[in-house]
């Protein structure tokens, strides 16, 4: 059996965080499953291609990303990650900030960990 380990998932989450800040197209494409469903807190859903393009183009520009309150739950080759996502942004050249709760679903594909789904929700703190 090819079960996931918590350290593999924590490492993949950190690689994704860095790739989003750096707008690293190759790393983003490598971390995302081909059938990625990437949900935003405003209800928009993006495919892998849309997710990568919006970050690489600067439409979604993350200056900083801090992940806190992270939990990882593993079931065989699938992992569920929840965290508080706090970021400073510069979307399309417009400075801003975001604080949302995020659910990530990771899956092991051919010995690699891929992001299968992401959903963000707004919350009042």
Secondary structure, DSSP 4 states (H G I P E B T S, - for coil): -----HHHHHHHHHHHHHHHHHT-HHHHHHHEEEEEEEE-TTS-EE-HHHHHHHHHTTSS-EEEEEEEEEEEEEETTEEEEEEEEEEEEEETTEEEEEEEEEEEEEEEETTEEEEEEEEEE----
